[in-house]
Amino acid sequence: MSFIFITLGTCLIVSDTLVPRVARRLSLTKHPNCSTLSGGQAIELLARSGDRRKFPFRTPMGRIYDCCFSFAGLRSQITMSIMKKEAEEGIEQGTLLSCVNDIAAATQHTVAVHLAKRTHRAILFCKENGLLSSEDPILVMSGGVASNQYIRKTLTVLTEKTGLRLLCPPPRFCTDNGVMIAWNGVERLREGKGILSPNEDVCYEPKAPLGVDISAKVRTAGIRLPSGRMKISF
């Protein structure tokens, strides 16, 4: 059986970059519960006891009806909110804010909603164009973002609503993409597959395309999502 990869949307500014930057901007390594955690882990931990409603960040690209992701606008919103709170509390950058839990919760929630909305549109497009399997269609999420349980829950709600099944690796395998690529190299070296001699010329692409890009077609379709809110609870 052969498979054809189709690109419905691309990541302009990815969440794996946004969340660590927010954690650094909040100086979460100074938090007693986060000193040994990565940025993503720190945000997820603090978000559990935060109130996301105190920082109602707007979901990015709300009026662009395609499947591309971008967190640039969200990053600006978060940065402005942090600067405003620092001024209100009379502290300098590098000092922990009293509301870090709330900012973490709002950041995590907005990222999850953005991912869910773009994915929802992708699912609807695939259904309209017969691109999904009629038997047990699956949505796969992997990489560092898949280790976040809140995002997993959000996409679980979405897949249950749309008749798909969410499949994610165990959290311990949801690591940085660079680590996964390097590990793939380790396995290939062990098996002796795809190994070139030092004398062979190698051509590489800094950003290799994946399959056929039909993101323009998705944008032209202009699919609007049905109204309604997803309830996410733990």
C-alpha positions as CSV (number, residue, x, y, z in Angstrom):
1,M,0.0,0.0,0.0
2,S,1.4,3.4,-1.0
3,F,0.7,6.6,0.9
4,I,0.6,10.2,-0.4
5,F,1.4,13.0,2.0
6,I,-0.7,16.1,1.5
7,T,0.1,19.4,3.3
8,L,-3.0,21.3,4.3
9,G,-1.2,24.0,6.2
10,T,2.2,25.1,7.5
11,C,3.5,26.4,10.8
12,L,4.6,30.0,10.5
13,I,5.5,30.5,14.1
14,V,5.3,27.2,16.1
15,S,4.1,26.7,19.7
16,D,7.2,24.8,20.5
17,T,9.0,28.1,20.1
18,L,6.3,30.3,21.7
19,V,5.9,28.5,25.0
20,P,9.6,28.3,26.0
21,R,9.9,32.0,25.2
22,V,7.0,32.9,27.4
23,A,8.5,30.8,30.2
24,R,11.8,32.6,29.8
25,R,10.1,36.0,29.7
26,L,8.3,35.1,33.0
27,S,11.7,33.9,34.5
28,L,10.1,30.7,35.5
29,T,13.4,29.1,36.4
30,K,13.3,31.3,39.5
31,H,10.0,29.8,40.5
32,P,10.6,27.2,43.3
33,N,8.5,24.6,41.6
34,C,10.0,25.1,38.1
35,S,13.7,25.4,38.5
36,T,14.5,22.0,37.0
37,L,11.7,22.0,34.4
38,S,11.7,22.9,30.7
39,G,9.7,25.9,29.6
40,G,6.9,23.8,28.4
41,Q,6.8,21.7,31.6
42,A,6.8,24.8,33.7
43,I,3.9,26.4,31.8
44,E,1.8,23.2,32.0
45,L,2.5,22.8,35.8
46,L,1.6,26.4,36.7
47,A,-1.4,26.5,34.4
48,R,-3.1,23.8,36.6
49,S,-3.6,26.3,39.4
50,G,-4.1,29.4,37.2
51,D,-7.2,31.2,36.0
52,R,-7.0,31.6,32.2
53,R,-10.0,34.0,32.2
54,K,-7.9,36.7,33.8
55,F,-6.0,37.1,30.5
56,P,-8.4,36.6,27.7
57,F,-5.9,36.4,24.8
58,R,-7.3,36.4,21.3
59,T,-6.9,33.3,19.3
60,P,-4.5,34.0,16.4
61,M,-5.6,34.2,12.7
62,G,-9.3,34.1,13.6
63,R,-10.4,35.7,10.3
64,I,-8.1,33.7,8.1
65,Y,-9.9,30.5,7.0
66,D,-7.1,28.1,6.3
67,C,-5.1,25.5,8.2
68,C,-1.9,27.4,8.8
69,F,-0.6,28.0,12.3
70,S,1.0,31.2,13.6
71,F,1.6,32.3,17.2
72,A,3.3,35.6,16.4
73,G,0.3,37.7,17.3
74,L,-0.3,35.7,20.5
75,R,3.3,36.3,21.5
76,S,2.8,40.0,21.2
77,Q,-0.3,39.9,23.3
78,I,1.4,37.9,26.0
79,T,4.5,40.2,26.1
80,M,2.3,43.3,26.3
81,S,0.3,41.8,29.2
82,I,3.5,40.8,31.1
83,M,5.0,44.3,30.6
84,K,1.7,45.9,31.8
85,K,1.6,43.7,35.0
86,E,5.3,44.4,35.7
87,A,4.5,48.1,35.6
88,E,1.4,47.6,37.8
89,E,3.4,45.6,40.4
90,G,6.4,47.9,40.2
91,I,8.9,45.2,39.4
92,E,11.6,44.9,36.7
93,Q,11.9,42.2,34.1
94,G,13.4,39.1,35.6
95,T,11.3,39.2,38.8
96,L,8.5,36.8,39.2
97,L,5.0,38.2,38.8
98,S,2.3,37.3,41.3
99,C,0.1,36.2,38.4
100,V,2.4,33.8,36.6
101,N,0.0,30.9,37.1
102,D,-2.8,32.9,35.3
103,I,-0.6,33.9,32.4
104,A,0.6,30.3,32.1
105,A,-3.0,29.0,32.0
106,A,-4.1,31.6,29.5
107,T,-1.1,30.9,27.2
108,Q,-1.7,27.2,27.3
109,H,-5.4,27.5,26.7
110,T,-5.0,29.9,23.7
111,V,-2.4,27.7,22.1
112,A,-4.7,24.6,22.5
113,V,-7.7,26.4,21.1
114,H,-5.6,27.7,18.1
115,L,-4.4,24.2,17.4
116,A,-7.9,22.8,17.7
117,K,-9.5,25.3,15.4
118,R,-7.0,24.9,12.6
119,T,-7.2,21.1,13.0
120,H,-11.0,21.2,13.0
121,R,-10.9,23.0,9.7
122,A,-8.5,20.5,8.3
123,I,-10.8,17.6,9.3
124,L,-13.8,19.3,7.7
125,F,-11.9,19.9,4.5
126,C,-10.7,16.3,4.4
127,K,-14.2,15.0,4.9
128,E,-15.6,17.3,2.2
129,N,-13.0,16.1,-0.3
130,G,-13.0,12.4,0.6
131,L,-9.4,12.5,2.0
132,L,-10.2,10.5,5.2
133,S,-10.4,6.8,5.6
134,S,-14.0,5.6,6.0
135,E,-12.9,3.1,8.6
136,D,-11.5,4.4,11.9
137,P,-10.0,7.7,10.8
138,I,-7.1,8.7,13.0
139,L,-5.6,12.1,14.0
140,V,-1.9,11.7,15.0
141,M,-0.2,14.3,17.2
142,S,3.5,13.9,18.0
143,G,6.6,16.0,18.9
144,G,7.1,18.1,22.0
145,V,3.6,19.7,21.9
146,A,2.1,16.2,22.2
147,S,3.5,15.9,25.7
148,N,1.1,18.6,27.0
149,Q,-1.9,16.9,28.6
150,Y,-4.2,19.9,28.2
151,I,-3.6,20.1,24.5
152,R,-4.1,16.3,24.3
153,K,-7.4,16.7,26.1
154,T,-8.5,19.5,23.8
155,L,-7.8,17.5,20.7
156,T,-9.5,14.4,22.2
157,V,-12.6,16.5,22.6
158,L,-12.3,17.6,19.0
159,T,-11.8,14.1,17.6
160,E,-14.7,12.7,19.6
161,K,-16.9,15.5,18.2
162,T,-15.8,14.8,14.6
163,G,-15.8,11.0,14.7
164,L,-12.0,10.5,14.6
165,R,-9.6,8.9,17.1
166,L,-6.6,10.7,18.5
167,L,-3.3,8.8,18.6
168,C,-0.3,10.2,20.5
169,P,3.0,8.5,21.5
170,P,3.6,8.1,25.3
171,P,4.7,11.5,26.7
172,R,8.2,10.2,27.3
173,F,8.6,9.8,23.6
174,C,7.3,13.3,22.8
175,T,10.6,15.1,22.7
176,D,12.3,17.9,20.9
177,N,12.3,17.3,17.1
178,G,16.1,17.6,17.0
179,V,16.3,14.7,19.5
180,M,14.0,12.6,17.4
181,I,15.9,13.3,14.2
182,A,19.2,12.4,15.9
183,W,17.7,9.2,17.3
184,N,16.5,8.2,13.9
185,G,20.1,8.6,12.8
186,V,21.3,6.4,15.6
187,E,18.9,3.6,14.6
188,R,19.9,3.9,10.9
189,L,23.6,3.7,11.9
190,R,22.9,0.6,14.0
191,E,21.1,-1.1,11.1
192,G,23.5,0.1,8.4
193,K,20.7,1.7,6.4
194,G,21.1,4.9,4.5
195,I,24.7,5.4,5.6
196,L,26.9,7.2,3.1
197,S,30.7,7.1,2.9
198,P,32.7,10.3,3.7
199,N,33.7,10.5,0.0
200,E,30.1,10.8,-1.3
201,D,28.6,14.1,-2.2
202,V,25.5,15.0,-0.2
203,C,22.8,17.5,-1.3
204,Y,20.5,18.7,1.5
205,E,17.6,21.0,1.8
206,P,17.3,23.3,4.9
207,K,13.5,23.0,4.7
208,A,12.4,19.9,2.9
209,P,8.8,19.8,1.6
210,L,6.4,17.1,2.7
211,G,4.2,15.7,0.0
212,V,1.9,17.9,-2.1
213,D,1.1,21.3,-0.7
214,I,-2.6,22.1,-1.2
215,S,-2.8,24.8,1.4
216,A,-3.9,27.4,-1.2
217,K,-6.9,25.1,-2.1
218,V,-7.8,24.9,1.6
219,R,-7.7,28.7,1.9
220,T,-9.9,29.1,-1.2
221,A,-12.4,26.8,0.3
222,G,-12.9,29.2,3.1
223,I,-14.4,26.7,5.5
224,R,-16.0,28.4,8.6
225,L,-16.2,26.4,11.7
226,P,-19.5,25.7,13.4
227,S,-20.3,27.9,16.4
228,G,-20.1,26.4,19.8
229,R,-17.5,26.0,22.6
230,M,-15.6,22.9,23.6
231,K,-15.6,22.0,27.3
232,I,-12.2,20.9,28.5
233,S,-12.1,19.4,31.9
234,F,-9.7,17.3,33.9
